[in-house]
Amino acid sequence: MEAREQIADFLSALITVYTLIIFASIIVSWVFTFGARVPYSRPLNAVLDFLRDVTNPYLRIFRRLGLQFGPIDFSPIVAILVLQIGGGIIVNLIAP
């Protein structure tokens, strides 16, 4: 396996993992939006802080575009589409 192919595979896996993290962040925000209250738990707060710290810098770029219509925020959907399409293009350029 060539080095370029390994890099393309790694980048593809990284994009997939980041997309899953964004989905997890969306689901958590929906759960809290619908009024779920979680008792204080240090491990749970660590996970929630991780999701927030990892996704917010990327999602903030798309939240500035004003993609919120009423209570629905479409910026994560656009962010995932850009990540998948842009990442796919980059992976295809790297792969032989």
Secondary structure, DSSP 8 states (H G I E B T S, - for coil): --HHHHHHHHHHHHHHHHHHHHHHHHHHHHHHHTT------HHHHHHHHHHHHHHHHHHHHHHTT--EETTEE-HHHHHHHHHHHHHHHHHHHH--
